[in-house]
């Protein structure tokens, strides 16, 4: 059963990585698309979901709240008996290296809030368009 929890923790880290990629790559696409005239970046649903995704992170960071995905992963790792970094599978370590860094908490708060402000700015600079009925 412990291998199930370890696998579930690795899957959860993968989901966490996808969330981060959606926010970062989505913003890169909006910036590039805004400058290059790509119409698909003006999709209202995409832009609202993207904004909500980064606002969740920024608000949690400003409030000093640890990400629920991180908490859930830690609990799954404890249930798997993984207490040290070297107990984590190769895939889990690899995925964690993408999103976890050893910087002070204030650095991430500034990063998350700054990124949210960038998303808001691009929402104004390259506004989404509603589909015509």
Backbone torsions as a table, in degrees:
resi	resn	phi	psi	omega
1	UNK	NA	-29.9	-179.5
2	UNK	-64.4	-32.7	179.2
3	UNK	-69.2	-29.1	175.6
4	UNK	-63.2	-45.8	-179.3
5	UNK	-65.4	-38.7	177.7
6	UNK	-64.7	-43.2	177.7
7	UNK	-63.4	-43.9	179.1
8	UNK	-61.3	-39.1	177.9
9	UNK	-64.1	-41.7	178.3
10	UNK	-64.1	-41.2	177.9
11	UNK	-62.8	-41.9	179.5
12	UNK	-63.3	-39.6	175.9
13	UNK	-63.3	-38.7	176.7
14	UNK	-60.7	-42.8	176.6
15	UNK	-62.8	-40.7	178.8
16	UNK	-61.8	-43.5	178.2
17	UNK	-61.9	-42.4	179.0
18	UNK	-62.7	-38.1	177.2
19	UNK	-61.6	-48.0	179.4
20	UNK	-62.0	-43.3	179.1
21	UNK	-62.7	-39.0	177.9
22	UNK	-60.0	-45.7	-178.2
23	UNK	-67.6	-49.0	-175.3
24	UNK	-72.8	-51.1	-179.1
25	UNK	-67.6	-34.3	176.8
26	UNK	-61.4	-42.1	178.7
27	UNK	-67.8	-40.5	177.1
28	UNK	-61.1	-40.8	178.8
29	UNK	-65.8	-40.0	178.8
30	UNK	-64.3	-44.0	178.6
31	UNK	-63.3	-49.0	179.6
32	UNK	-63.1	-46.0	-178.8
33	UNK	-64.5	-36.2	177.7
34	UNK	-64.8	-40.1	179.9
35	UNK	-75.5	-30.8	-176.7
36	UNK	-98.3	-0.7	176.6
37	UNK	78.8	24.8	177.7
38	UNK	-72.6	122.3	-177.7
39	UNK	-72.5	-30.6	-174.8
40	UNK	-63.8	-23.2	180.0
41	UNK	-73.8	-7.6	178.6
42	UNK	-94.6	11.4	178.0
43	UNK	-65.5	120.8	-174.6
44	UNK	-60.5	-46.2	-178.0
45	UNK	-61.4	-47.6	179.1
46	UNK	-58.1	-47.3	-175.6
47	UNK	-66.6	-39.4	179.1
48	UNK	-68.0	-45.0	178.1
49	UNK	-61.7	-41.5	179.3
50	UNK	-62.7	-45.4	178.5
51	UNK	-62.0	-45.8	179.7
52	UNK	-61.4	-40.9	-179.1
53	UNK	-59.1	-45.0	-178.9
54	UNK	-78.3	-31.8	177.7
55	UNK	-64.2	-37.3	176.5
56	UNK	-58.6	-47.3	-179.3
57	UNK	-64.9	-44.7	-177.8
58	UNK	-64.9	-42.8	-179.9
59	UNK	-65.9	-44.1	177.7
60	UNK	-59.7	-43.2	-178.8
61	UNK	-64.7	-45.6	180.0
62	UNK	-64.1	-32.9	-180.0
63	UNK	-83.2	-6.1	-179.2
64	UNK	73.6	25.2	-178.5
65	UNK	-95.3	131.0	176.8
66	UNK	-70.8	142.4	-179.2
67	UNK	-57.8	131.9	179.1
68	UNK	-58.2	-33.8	178.1
69	UNK	-64.5	-38.2	178.0
70	UNK	-66.3	-45.5	179.1
71	UNK	-59.8	-45.9	-179.6
72	UNK	-61.9	-42.9	178.5
73	UNK	-60.6	-46.7	-179.9
74	UNK	-59.0	-42.1	180.0
75	UNK	-64.8	-41.8	177.4
76	UNK	-63.3	-40.4	179.0
77	UNK	-64.8	-40.8	176.6
78	UNK	-62.1	-41.7	178.8
79	UNK	-64.5	-27.6	178.3
80	UNK	-84.6	-3.8	-178.9
81	UNK	80.2	17.9	-179.5
82	UNK	-94.4	106.7	-179.0
83	UNK	-110.1	-12.8	-178.2
84	UNK	-124.8	153.3	-178.7
85	UNK	-55.5	-36.5	-177.2
86	UNK	-75.6	-8.5	175.0
87	UNK	-79.7	-14.1	-176.6
88	UNK	-80.6	145.8	-179.8
89	UNK	-63.4	164.0	178.7
90	UNK	-57.5	-45.9	-179.4
91	UNK	-61.9	-43.9	178.6
92	UNK	-61.1	-44.5	178.8
93	UNK	-63.2	-43.3	-178.8
94	UNK	-61.7	-47.6	-179.8
95	UNK	-65.7	-39.0	179.8
96	UNK	-65.9	-33.6	179.6
97	UNK	-63.8	-25.8	-179.3
98	UNK	-71.9	-36.2	-171.6
99	UNK	-114.7	-12.2	-178.3
100	UNK	-110.8	128.7	178.9
101	UNK	-132.7	155.5	-178.2
102	UNK	-96.5	74.0	175.8
103	UNK	-119.7	161.1	178.0
104	UNK	-62.5	154.5	-177.5
105	UNK	-59.4	-37.3	-178.5
106	UNK	-62.6	-32.0	179.8
107	UNK	-61.0	-45.8	-179.1
108	UNK	-69.5	-35.1	177.4
109	UNK	-62.4	-46.6	178.6
110	UNK	-64.0	-42.4	179.3
111	UNK	-61.4	-49.1	-177.6
112	UNK	-66.3	-44.1	179.7
113	UNK	-68.5	-41.2	177.1
114	UNK	-61.2	-40.6	178.9
115	UNK	-67.1	-39.8	177.3
116	UNK	-61.5	-40.4	177.5
117	UNK	-64.9	-37.1	175.8
118	UNK	-62.9	-43.1	178.3
119	UNK	-62.4	-43.4	177.3
120	UNK	-62.4	-42.2	178.8
121	UNK	-60.6	-45.2	-179.3
122	UNK	-69.1	-26.5	175.9
123	UNK	-64.7	-35.7	178.1
124	UNK	-79.8	-44.1	-176.7
125	UNK	-68.7	-41.1	179.0
126	UNK	-124.3	73.8	-171.7
127	UNK	-66.2	147.8	175.4
128	UNK	-70.8	160.5	179.3
129	UNK	-121.1	140.9	175.7
130	UNK	-78.5	146.3	175.6
131	UNK	-72.2	142.8	177.7
132	UNK	-77.7	141.6	-179.0
133	UNK	-77.3	NA	NA
